[in-house]
């Protein structure tokens, strides 16, 4: 995806960069004025004129050839005054930039942690490299709350420029995961660059949140078993997935295209089709009803593909008399707006 999902705000260093450019420009202009003035008044060479100007601005005050004439001294006084002003402005700008940077970093961290403390049922992504960025873009496009944990400065900047909540730190540390609100999170994706790092993240996260759904990335095949033993709910290998997807595109291109349309949030078509997993709440009118009595297809135009029961068992194309229980999830396909109506019925 080439376009950003969120507008890129001005970075906190924009004002400081402008001040640095202004200071550099003023110094260059002052050096030019001084070199031209001394060359015209005293008749010195361009190098001697530039050298004298540089010494004057730097407050050293050495004269390159001989004593200045009366006119030269008057010009030098003006140059000293201007030089002191430029140097003072440069020092003030540098000091202000340092203070603003410190305050921005400190209050920025406090603001982020305050916003994270308000989140509930959010997602946590550990690492926004090539894989983690795609996960973040998908979650953002679904308008779901998200927290990113990243220790690499460039990757963290990528997330910050897109308005995401970013904690710069080590995702394997228990303190960092708690700051990300893991005890209130809906799910966690571990997508750091190394398999060992993902194992540590999963171990730490599982120790804090025993029931949290955790999806982990595995680069090597032998790492999948380790991640599952560490507590990952699901392990995804990008290389294995890419190979399977390429095979499906070659052998069943139309089927794969349909699945992409139903699952992807980035497709530019106008097909308002989606496959959703809709949980059934205890207070829902669907709780205890038979699968055949819902008539979702007749009333809403929604197709019920199956049920994921609370114990984790998936029932595909259940019989009409199959009973829906509290905590079950309906695997449905249909129009996006109609699916929202079914979500209301499911509580």
N, C-alpha and C positions, 0 to 999 in steps of 0.2 A: 504494500500500500504506500503510495507516494505522498498523499496528502495527510496532514495532521488532523487528528480527530478533534482536537481542541485548539482554540486560538493561542498563539504564542505571546505571552505578555512580555513587557519590557523587563530585561534582566536588571538586577540591582546594581550592576556595574556600569550601566549606561551613562549616568550622570558623571561618574568619576572619569570615564573615558573621554567625555566631552571636555572636562576640565584639563585633563592632560594634554589634549590637542590644542586647547587655547594657550596653555603655558608654553608649549613648544613653539607655537606660532609667534607669540609675543617675543620670545627669546631670539628667534630667527630674524624678526623684523628689527629688533633693537640692535643686533649685531650688524645688520645691513645698513641701518641708519648711521651707526658709529663709524663703520668702515668708509662709507661715502663721505661723511663729514670730515674726518681726519685727512682723507686723501685730498679733499677739495681745499680745506683750510691750511693744512701744513705742507701739502705737496708730497706726502710720504707715498711709498709704494703700497699697493693693495694689501700685501701680506703684513707690512708694518702697521698699516691702519687697522686691519682686522685684529692683529696681535694687541695693539693698544686698547682697542674696544673690549676685547676679551678680558684683559687685565683690569680694566676699569669696572666692568660689570661684576667680576669676581671679587672686587674690593681689594685686589693686590696693589694696583695703582702704579705698576712699573711703566716707564716711558721707553719706547723702543729705540729712539735715535737721540733726541736731545730734549731740552726743556721746551714745554709748550709755549706758544705765543699767547698774547692776551686774549685774542679771539679763540684760540684753541682751548685755553683754560676755561673760558666762559662756556664753550660747547661741552667741555668735559664735565663741568658742574651739572649741566642739564642731563648729560648722559648718566652721571652718578645717581641723580634723583630718579630718573626713569628706571635705572637698573635696580635700585633698592625697592622700588615699587613692584617690579616684575618678580624679583626674588621673594618679596614678602607675599605676593599673591600665590607664588608657587608653593611656598611653605604652608600657607593657610589651606590651599587646595588639597595638598597631600595629607595634612592633618585631618581635614574634614572627611576625606575619602576613607582614611583608616577608621575614624570614629563611626561613620555611616556603615562601613562594612561590618564592623564589630556588632553594632546595634542591630543591623539587618539580620546577621546570622543568629544572634541570640534571640531576638523576638520572633524571627522566622521559625526557629525550633519550637519556641513556646506555642506559637499559633498552630503549628502542625500537630503537636502533641495534644493541644486542647481540642482540635477538630477530631483527631483520632479517638479521643476519650468519649466523644459523643456517638461514635459509630456502633452499629449492631448489625449482625448478619452480613458483614462485609467480607471481602476476599483479600487475601494476603499473597503477594507475589514476591518470592525471594530470588532476586536476580532478574534484571531486565536486559539481558543480552539479546541475541538473535531470536531465541525461542521465547524468552520472557516478554519481549516487546509485543509479539503476536498475541500472547495471552492477555496482556494488558489492553491492547487495542480492542480485542473481542469483548472483554468485560466492560470497558468504557462505552463501546457502541451499544451495549445492552442497558446502559444507564444504571449500572450497579455500583455500589460503593467499593472502593479499592484502596489498599495501602501497599506501597512498594518498599521493600527493604533492599538496599543496594550499597555496597562498599566501594565500588569503582566510581571515581569522580565523573567521568564522561557519561557513563550510563545513568548515574543519578541526575546529571544535568539534563539528559534527554527527557527523563520523566518530569522533572521540575518545569521545563519549558512547556510541557503539555498540561500543566495545572494539576498534576497528580500529587497525592500526599506521599511524601518520600521520607523515609528514615534512613539516614546515612549511617550504616553500622554493619556489624557482623550478624548474619541471620542465624548462625549456629549458636549464638549466645542467648541464654534464656531471658535475660533482661531485655534484649532487643525485641524478641517475640512478644513479651508481655507488653512492652510499650506500643506494639502494633495492635494490641487488643486481641490476641489469639484466643483468649477465653470467651470472647463474644463473636468470634469470626464464624463465617458460614463455610469457608473452605480455604485451603492453602495450596499454592503451587510452588514447588521447589525447582527452580530452573537455573541454578548457578552453573558455572562452566564445568566443574569437575564432578565426577561421580562420588568421590570421597566427600566433597563438600555437601552434596545432596544427601548422602547417608547421615552426616552429622545434623543437618537441618531437620530431617525426618525424625531422627532419634530424639532431638530436643523438643520438637513440636509435639510428638506423640506423648512424651512424658508430661507435658503441660496440659494437653487437651486429648484425652484418650478416645473421644468419639468424633474428633474433627476429621472430615474428609480431606485426605492429603494426596495430591497428584505430584509425582516426581518425575524428573527427566533422567534418562539413563543413556549415556553415550555408548557404552559397551554392553554386550549381551549378558556377561557374567555379573554385571552390576544390578540387573533387575531383581535377582533372587535376594541380594543383600538389602536392597531398598524395601522389598516386601517384608523381609524379616525385621527390618528396622521399624516398620509400622506404616509404610505407605499403603494407601487404599488402592491406588492405581499407579502403574509405572508405564511411562510412554518413552519409547525410543524413537527419536526423530528420523534416524536412518532407516529403521525397520518400517516405520509408518510411511516414509517417503517411498520405499520400495513397494509396499502393498498398494499404495495409492496409484503409483505409476502402472502397476499391473492391472488395476481395475480400470484405469483410463484406457488402456490398450484393449482389454477384453470386453469391458462393459461400459463404454463411454457415456451412453445415455443415462444409465442408472447412476453413475457417479455424478453426472451433471445435475440430475434431479436431487440427489442427496446434498450436493453443494448449495443448491438454491434453497433447500429447506433448512439448512443448518447455518449457513454463512450470513453474517450481518453486513458484509462488505460488498455484496453483489449489487451491481447498479441497475438490475432489472426492476420492473414494477410488479413482480409476482409477490403478493402479500401472503406467502406461504411459510409456515414454520412448523417445526416439530418441537413440542414442549413436554416437560415433565411437570405435572401439576399435582402437588401433594393434597391429600384429603384431610381436612381438619376434623377434630372430634365433634365439633358443633355443626358440621356440614350436613345438609339434607341428603347428600350422597352416601353418607356413612351408613352401612348396613343394607344399602340398596343392592339389588341384583344388577349385574353388568348389562343384561338385556333390557332392564327397565329405564335406563338412563335416556336412551333414544337421542343421544347427542348428535348423531348424524342427521336425524330427521328434523330436530328442532333447531340445531345450531349449524349444521353442515360440517361438523367436526368428526373425524374418523378416530376411533379409539383403537390404537394398535396393540396395547397390552397393559399390564399392571405390574408394577414392582411392589411386591408385598413388603410389609414392615420388617420381616425377617431377612430381606435381601433377595428372595426368590423372584425371578422374572417369569411372569405368565404371559406368553404371547398368544394373541387372538383368543382370549378366554371365552368359555362357554357362556351363553346368555344367563344361566342360573348362578354364575360365579358371583359371590358376595364381595362387596367392597368394604374394607375395614378402615378404621381410623389409622392414619399413619401410612396408608398405601399411597402410591404415586401413580397417576394415570399417564401413560405414554400416549400422547395425542398428536394429531396432525390436522392442520386446517388453516383457515384464515386467521390472521393475527388478532383482529378485533373479536372474532368469535371465540378464540381461545381465552381471551380476557374475560368474556362472559362466563366461560366454563370455570375459570379461576374463582370468580365470585361465588358460583354454586358450590365449589369445593371448599369455600371458607378461607 
